[in-house]
Amino acid sequence: GAGVSQTPSNKVTEKGKYVELRCDPISGHTALYWYRQSLGQGPEFLIYFQGTGAADDSGLPNDRFFAVRPEGSVSTLKIQRTERGDSAVYLCASSPGIGKLFFGSGTQLSVL
Amino acid sequence: AQTVTQSQPEMSVQEAETVTLSCTYDTSESDYYLFWYKQPPSRQMILVIRQEAYKQQNATENRFSVNFQKAAKSFSLKISDSQLGDAAMYFCAYRIYGGNTPLVFGKGTRLSVIA
């Protein structure tokens, strides 16, 4: 596709459930980023990949959060035992290298 | 750690007028990028303008320009001839120069444009 694609657009789940959020970056972009944006706040960095490996995962809040990018393209953010505080918009971005990031439209996660 | 501060949670401007959004940042680095991103209700972050810290000349993109004061660590965005489509959240962001380091964002300013 022409841009960064994130699915689903919206996800409603119950407390304690497991969720997966998917990001399809722009073809050829080597770097991929995940951010979390709580209501009324700016995006907060979670993790970024350079190729298949996580270059920096210092933003992951705890061990319930995990992300993979097995083939250096699509990435999945996985959240175990979801809590109400995990409710937020999860943004993905990709980059061809030094310079600008291209963002997707995010996944709105609601934990009931 | 780098931080970005946007002290104006909300701003409003009359259509066709000019508005300035403020941003300050804290860093010990000498080489870095600064950005302004626009986030409409669609949630997608759209790059408005970018400034490299080593460049003394302020960046401009059509109706958008910045006032970059490196010593003061200030990076304001000026929107001229405001249009209804400019209404959105605006985020200031910082990134260390080199490599693929993540962006650090401020909390944002909600801009309303009054017809």
Interface residues (C-beta under 8 A of the other chain):
Chain A: T30 A31 Y33 Y35 G40 Q41 G42 P43 E44 F45 Y48 Q50 A55 D56 G59 V89 L91 A93 S95 G97 I98 G99 K100 L101 F103 G104 S105 G106 Q108
Chain B: V4 Q6 Y33 F35 Y37 S42 R43 Q44 M45 I46 L47 R50 F91 Y97 G98 G99 N100 T101 P102 L103 V104 F105 G106 K107 G108
